[in-house]
Amino acid sequence: MSIKLRLTAWYSGILAVMLLGLSAAIYTFVYINTYGDLKDRVEKQVEQLQLLPRWGYDGSLLNVNVIPSQATRLEEANMLVQISIYDSGAIQQSDNMMSLGLKFDVPDKNNIMQEKGFKQVTLAGYHFIMYQTPLTPLPGSAPLAVLQVATPTNQEDRMMERLKNILVAGSFATLVAAFTFGLFLARKAMRPIGKVIEAANGIQTGTDLSSRIEYDGPPDEIGRLVQTVNSMLGRMEGFYTELEDSYAAQRRFVSDASHELRTPLTTIRGNIDLLQKVWEMEPGANPALDDAAIRQLSIESVKDIADESKRMSRLVADMLSLARADTGRTFDKEPVALEPMMMEVARRASFLPHQAEWQPGQMSHLNGKYIVGNKDYLQQMLFIFIDNAFKYTPSGEVVFDTVFYQNQVGIRISDTGIGMDKDEIPHIFDRFYRADESRGITEGIGLGLSIAKWIIDEHDGSVEVVTRQGEGTTFVIWLPLLFAPPLE
């Protein structure tokens, strides 16, 4: 059974119980009040009757006269009166009762005290409420006669029967209408859930995660459910897109890494094959290759093998650093004094291969300034930028200095080298990316800036790039200061 049918069934069942209780309460209330009024009228009529007994010479009760005559009043009140004398067996009735030819059953003399009060009787198809009470000469003495006063209840019975039919029919009609409209409302309320199911099935059987559930109803539970599902679909779409981008980046990474590794491996294998052929030659087989020439050729081949091995080692180390970044691994951080670190970087950078003039700035204003980070990784990041500046600046100068802005220090590396086109800036931190003009001209594998960007991100910093084709490039690495500089 579906949820809408269960909800409708529960709702209808509860409504049926409530209607049954309400109908029973209404019927009971009307019944008590209707028949209670009749009983009050009968009891009041009994109280108004004045009875005068007439005795015989032997002390027996001959009859009971009603004084004054109540015939007219009884007719008007629609009351029937019967007096039955036990000793003589005589029965006296009111005129209206005699005209109807009715006679009430006389209770047994010994049981009259137990049957005293109201009771319902049926005579000749008529229903009556009758009040009977014994007549005694003295309190506590044996009853001599019994007085029975009754009023018909046919009209009230018909009214109660109509009321019962109305309540039953009305409750049934209300229940049917409630079930019909309840099912309609349940279907309308559950329609968005059907849309959720359809959307989920569509996503399950397809690959389109951009579909959303349209809902224009109130912000109730269903509305919040639709909103939650749409948010979940949005997140799933984002995760799926990121996963696709990650797979694409991984494929590019593997392709580029394979390409970068193929060249040194080919060079190493070629040189090894050359050395093997030379060393396996018979003495004097090639007069042009004397011992000096073989020695020189071997030295050059071994040098090529060593250079390519170093290149492969750098590539593997860089790839290992990026793999650590991809796995979310981080490094220990501690307060790092800026002045000694920057002076050490400036001193060691002068030993890097370069043709441009190296111009480190004054570092004295960094005294007392600290950042939270890892000194080794910070130096590695700075050497990457400086080495790139040297590579792409065949002539001119490379400037290394710092600036302050608010609570940040900006480490600036400026060069007057070949520069870049502005369209290349968004891609320079991508793995294995190198400007087309620099491919094959400068050494490198295109992973340095990716590693540097990871280190900057791990230090909660940012990098700013200003460049122009043929005029040079400036990198400013912004890092948060542990102690802000004094205000000027």
C-alpha positions in Angstrom: 0.0 0.0 0.0 1.3 3.4 -1.0 2.0 6.2 1.5 -0.9 8.3 0.3 -3.3 5.4 0.7 -2.0 4.7 4.2 -2.3 8.3 5.2 -5.8 8.5 3.8 -6.8 5.3 5.6 -5.4 6.5 8.9 -7.0 9.8 8.5 -10.4 8.3 7.5 -10.2 5.8 10.4 -9.5 8.5 12.9 -12.3 10.6 11.4 -14.7 7.6 11.6 -14.0 7.0 15.3 -14.5 10.7 16.0 -17.7 10.8 14.0 -18.9 7.7 15.8 -18.2 9.3 19.2 -19.7 12.6 18.2 -22.9 10.9 16.8 -23.2 8.8 20.0 -22.8 11.8 22.1 -25.4 13.8 20.2 -27.9 10.9 20.2 -27.4 10.3 23.9 -27.8 14.0 24.7 -31.0 14.3 22.7 -32.3 11.0 24.0 -31.8 11.9 27.6 -33.3 15.4 27.2 -36.3 14.2 25.2 -37.3 11.3 27.4 -36.2 13.2 30.5 -38.7 15.9 29.6 -41.5 13.2 29.3 -40.6 11.7 32.6 -40.6 15.1 34.2 -44.1 15.7 32.8 -45.4 12.4 34.0 -43.9 12.8 37.4 -45.3 16.3 37.7 -48.8 15.0 36.6 -48.6 12.3 39.4 -47.8 15.0 41.9 -50.9 17.0 40.9 -53.3 14.1 41.2 -55.5 14.2 44.4 -56.7 10.7 45.3 -59.6 10.0 47.6 -60.1 6.3 48.6 -63.6 4.9 49.4 -63.7 2.1 52.0 -66.3 -0.7 52.5 -67.9 -1.7 55.8 -65.6 -4.6 56.1 -62.6 -2.2 55.7 -61.9 -3.1 52.2 -60.9 -0.5 49.6 -63.8 -0.1 47.2 -62.4 2.5 44.8 -60.2 5.6 44.6 -61.7 8.9 43.4 -59.6 11.4 41.7 -60.4 14.9 43.2 -60.8 17.2 41.5 -61.6 15.5 38.2 -58.5 15.4 36.0 -60.2 14.1 32.8 -59.8 17.3 30.9 -56.3 18.0 32.1 -55.2 14.5 31.3 -56.6 14.7 27.8 -54.8 18.0 27.2 -51.6 16.6 28.7 -52.0 13.3 26.7 -51.7 11.3 29.9 -53.2 7.9 30.7 -54.2 7.0 34.3 -55.0 3.6 35.7 -55.7 2.6 39.3 -55.9 -1.1 40.1 -57.3 -2.3 43.5 -55.7 -5.6 44.7 -58.5 -6.9 47.0 -61.5 -6.4 44.7 -59.6 -6.5 41.4 -61.4 -3.4 40.3 -59.6 -1.2 37.7 -60.3 2.5 37.2 -59.0 4.3 34.1 -59.1 7.9 32.8 -61.6 8.7 30.1 -58.9 9.0 27.3 -57.5 5.5 28.3 -61.0 3.9 28.3 -61.7 5.4 24.8 -58.6 3.8 23.5 -59.5 0.5 25.0 -56.1 0.0 26.6 -55.2 -1.7 29.8 -51.9 -1.8 31.6 -50.6 -5.0 33.2 -51.0 -4.9 36.9 -47.8 -5.8 38.8 -47.9 -8.4 41.5 -48.7 -7.1 44.9 -45.6 -8.7 46.4 -43.3 -7.1 43.8 -44.8 -3.7 43.5 -42.2 -2.1 45.7 -39.4 -3.4 43.5 -41.2 -2.3 40.3 -41.9 1.2 41.6 -40.8 4.0 39.2 -40.5 4.5 35.5 -40.6 1.8 32.8 -41.3 1.6 29.1 -44.3 -0.5 27.9 -45.9 -1.3 24.6 -49.7 -1.7 24.1 -51.4 -2.2 20.8 -48.5 -0.9 18.9 -48.1 2.2 21.1 -45.0 2.9 23.1 -45.4 4.5 26.5 -43.3 5.8 29.4 -45.2 4.7 32.5 -44.7 5.7 36.1 -46.2 3.3 38.7 -46.4 3.6 42.5 -48.2 1.6 45.2 -51.1 3.2 47.2 -50.9 2.4 51.0 -53.1 3.7 53.8 -50.2 4.2 56.1 -46.4 4.5 55.5 -44.9 1.0 55.7 -48.2 -0.8 55.4 -49.1 -3.3 52.6 -50.2 -1.8 49.3 -53.9 -1.8 48.6 -53.7 -0.5 45.0 -51.3 0.6 42.3 -51.4 3.9 40.5 -50.0 3.9 36.9 -49.6 7.1 34.8 -48.3 6.9 31.3 -47.7 9.1 28.2 -47.2 7.9 24.7 -43.7 8.2 23.1 -44.4 7.3 19.5 -43.7 10.8 18.3 -40.4 11.0 20.3 -39.5 7.5 19.1 -39.9 8.6 15.5 -37.9 11.7 16.1 -35.1 9.7 17.6 -35.2 7.2 14.7 -34.9 10.0 12.3 -32.0 11.5 14.3 -30.3 8.2 14.3 -30.7 7.8 10.5 -29.5 11.4 9.9 -26.4 10.8 12.1 -25.6 7.5 10.4 -26.1 8.8 6.9 -24.4 12.1 7.6 -21.4 10.3 9.2 -21.1 7.9 6.3 -21.4 10.7 3.7 -18.9 12.8 5.6 -16.5 9.8 5.8 -16.8 9.1 2.1 -16.3 12.8 1.2 -13.3 13.0 3.6 -11.8 9.8 2.1 -12.2 11.2 -1.4 -10.9 14.7 -0.7 -8.2 13.2 1.6 -6.9 11.0 -1.1 -7.0 13.9 -3.6 -5.0 16.1 -1.2 -2.6 13.2 -0.3 -1.9 12.7 -4.0 -1.4 16.4 -4.5 0.9 16.6 -1.4 2.8 13.5 -2.4 3.3 14.6 -6.1 6.6 16.4 -5.3 7.9 13.2 -3.8 7.0 11.4 -7.1 9.0 14.1 -8.9 11.9 13.3 -6.5 11.6 9.6 -7.3 11.5 10.4 -11.1 14.6 12.7 -10.8 16.5 10.0 -8.8 15.6 7.4 -11.3 16.7 9.7 -14.1 20.0 10.2 -12.4 20.4 6.5 -11.7 19.8 5.5 -15.3 21.6 8.5 -16.9 24.5 10.8 -16.3 22.8 14.2 -16.3 23.2 15.6 -12.8 22.1 19.1 -13.8 18.4 18.3 -13.5 16.5 19.8 -10.6 13.0 19.3 -9.1 10.6 22.1 -9.8 8.5 23.0 -6.8 6.2 26.0 -6.4 4.4 24.9 -3.2 4.7 26.3 0.4 7.9 25.9 2.3 6.6 22.9 4.3 8.2 19.5 5.0 7.8 18.6 1.3 9.3 21.9 0.2 12.2 21.4 2.5 12.7 17.9 1.2 12.7 19.1 -2.4 15.2 21.8 -1.4 17.4 19.3 0.3 17.3 17.0 -2.7 18.1 19.8 -5.1 21.0 20.9 -2.8 22.2 17.3 -2.7 22.0 17.1 -6.5 23.9 20.3 -6.8 26.7 18.9 -4.5 26.7 15.6 -6.4 27.0 17.5 -9.7 29.9 19.5 -8.2 31.6 16.4 -6.9 31.1 14.6 -10.2 32.5 17.6 -12.1 35.5 17.8 -9.7 36.0 14.1 -10.1 35.9 14.4 -13.9 38.4 17.3 -13.7 40.6 15.3 -11.3 40.6 12.3 -13.7 41.3 14.7 -16.6 44.2 16.3 -14.6 45.5 12.9 -13.6 45.5 11.7 -17.3 47.3 14.9 -18.3 49.7 14.4 -15.4 50.5 10.9 -16.4 50.8 11.8 -20.0 53.1 14.8 -19.3 55.1 12.8 -16.8 55.5 10.0 -19.4 56.6 12.6 -21.9 59.1 14.2 -19.6 60.5 10.8 -18.5 60.8 9.5 -22.1 63.4 12.0 -23.2 66.0 11.4 -20.4 65.4 7.6 -20.6 66.0 7.7 -24.3 69.2 9.7 -23.9 70.5 7.4 -21.2 69.7 4.3 -23.2 71.3 5.8 -26.3 74.5 6.6 -24.5 74.6 3.2 -22.8 74.2 1.5 -26.2 76.9 3.7 -27.6 79.3 2.9 -24.8 78.5 -0.8 -25.1 79.4 -0.8 -28.8 82.6 1.2 -28.3 83.8 -0.9 -25.4 83.0 -4.1 -27.3 85.0 -3.1 -30.4 88.1 -5.1 -31.2 91.3 -3.1 -30.8 92.2 -1.5 -34.1 88.8 -2.2 -35.6 88.2 1.5 -36.2 91.5 3.4 -36.6 89.7 6.7 -36.1 88.8 5.7 -32.5 92.0 5.6 -30.6 92.2 5.4 -26.8 92.0 9.2 -26.4 88.9 9.4 -28.6 87.2 6.5 -26.8 88.0 8.1 -23.4 86.6 11.4 -24.5 83.5 9.8 -26.0 83.0 7.8 -22.8 83.4 10.9 -20.6 80.8 12.8 -22.7 78.3 9.9 -22.6 78.7 9.4 -18.9 78.2 13.2 -18.4 75.0 13.0 -20.5 73.8 10.1 -18.4 74.6 11.9 -15.2 72.7 15.1 -16.3 69.7 13.1 -17.4 69.7 11.1 -14.1 69.8 14.4 -12.1 66.9 15.6 -14.3 65.0 12.5 -13.6 65.7 12.7 -9.9 64.4 16.3 -9.8 61.3 15.2 -11.7 60.6 12.3 -9.3 61.2 14.6 -6.2 58.8 17.2 -7.6 56.2 14.6 -8.4 56.6 13.2 -4.9 56.0 16.7 -3.4 52.9 17.1 -5.6 51.7 13.6 -4.6 51.9 14.7 -0.9 49.9 17.8 -1.8 47.2 15.7 -3.5 46.9 13.4 -0.5 46.4 16.4 1.8 49.6 15.9 3.8 51.0 18.9 5.4 54.2 19.9 7.3 55.1 21.2 10.7 55.0 24.9 11.2 56.7 27.2 13.7 57.5 30.9 13.9 60.2 31.8 11.4 62.3 34.9 11.6 62.1 36.7 8.2 65.5 38.6 8.3 67.9 35.6 8.7 65.8 33.4 6.3 65.7 36.1 3.6 69.4 36.9 3.9 70.3 33.2 3.7 68.1 32.8 0.5 69.7 35.9 -1.0 73.2 34.6 -0.3 72.6 31.0 -1.6 70.7 32.3 -4.7 73.9 34.1 -5.9 75.4 30.6 -6.4 72.6 29.5 -8.8 73.4 29.5 -12.5 72.5 32.8 -13.9 73.5 35.4 -16.5 71.3 38.3 -15.2 72.6 40.6 -12.5 71.4 39.5 -9.0 70.1 42.5 -7.0 69.0 41.5 -3.4 67.4 44.4 -1.5 68.0 45.6 2.1 66.7 43.1 4.7 67.3 45.1 7.8 63.6 46.3 8.0 62.7 42.6 8.4 64.3 42.5 11.9 61.8 41.3 14.5 59.2 40.2 11.9 58.0 36.6 12.0 55.7 34.4 10.0 54.3 31.0 10.9 55.5 28.3 8.5 58.2 25.8 7.6 61.6 27.3 6.9 62.7 24.5 4.5 59.6 24.6 2.4 59.6 28.5 2.3 63.2 28.5 1.1 62.3 25.8 -1.5 59.4 28.0 -2.7 61.6 31.1 -3.0 64.4 29.2 -4.8 61.8 28.0 -7.4 60.8 31.6 -8.2 64.3 32.9 -8.2 65.5 30.0 -10.4 62.7 30.7 -12.9 63.6 34.3 -12.9 67.2 33.4 -13.8 66.2 31.0 -16.5 63.9 33.4 -18.3 66.2 36.4 -18.0 69.2 35.9 -20.3 70.3 39.5 -19.7 69.2 42.3 -17.4 68.6 42.0 -13.6 66.7 40.0 -11.1 65.6 42.0 -7.9 64.8 40.3 -4.6 63.1 42.5 -1.9 60.1 42.8 0.4 57.2 45.1 1.0 54.6 45.4 3.7 50.9 45.9 3.5 48.7 45.9 6.5 49.5 42.7 8.4 51.2 40.9 5.5 54.7 40.8 4.1 55.2 40.6 0.3 58.3 38.9 -1.0 59.0 40.3 -4.4 61.0 38.7 -7.2 61.2 40.9 -10.3 63.1 40.3 -13.5 63.6 42.0 -16.8 63.4 38.8 -18.9 61.2 37.5 -21.7 58.0 38.0 -19.7 54.7 36.3 -20.6 51.4 37.0 -22.4 48.6 37.9 -20.0 46.6 34.9 -21.3 49.2 32.6 -19.9 49.0 33.8 -16.3 46.0 31.6 -15.3 47.9 28.5 -16.4 51.4 29.0 -15.1 50.7 27.2 -11.9 49.3 24.1 -13.7 51.4 21.0 -13.6 53.8 20.6 -16.6 52.6 23.9 -18.1 55.3 25.9 -19.9 54.9 28.8 -22.2 55.2 27.8 -25.8 58.0 30.2 -26.4 60.1 28.7 -23.6 59.6 25.0 -24.5 62.9 23.7 -25.8 64.7 26.9 -25.0 65.0 26.8 -21.2 65.5 23.8 -18.9 62.6 22.7 -16.7 59.8 20.2 -16.5 56.9 22.6 -15.6 56.4 21.4 -11.9 58.2 24.1 -10.0 55.5 26.7 -9.9 52.9 24.1 -9.0 55.0 23.1 -6.0 55.5 26.7 -5.1 51.8 27.4 -5.3 51.1 24.4 -3.0 53.6 25.7 -0.4 52.0 29.2 -0.5 48.6 27.8 0.0 49.7 25.7 2.9 51.0 28.9 4.5 47.7 30.7 4.0 49.3 33.0 1.5 48.7 34.2 -2.0 50.7 35.2 -5.0 50.4 38.1 -7.3 51.7 38.1 -10.9 52.5 41.2 -13.0 54.1 40.5 -16.4 54.3 41.8 -20.0 55.7 40.2 -23.1 59.3 41.1 -23.6 59.5 43.3 -20.5 59.8 40.9 -17.6 57.8 39.4 -14.8 57.2 40.3 -11.1 56.0 37.8 -8.6 54.8 39.0 -5.1 54.3 36.3 -2.5 52.0 37.6 0.3 52.3 35.8 3.6 50.6 36.7 6.9 52.8 38.2 9.6 52.9 36.8 13.0 53.8 40.3 14.3 52.5 43.2 12.3 54.9 46.0 11.4 54.6 49.3 13.3 52.4 52.0 11.8 54.3 54.8 10.1 
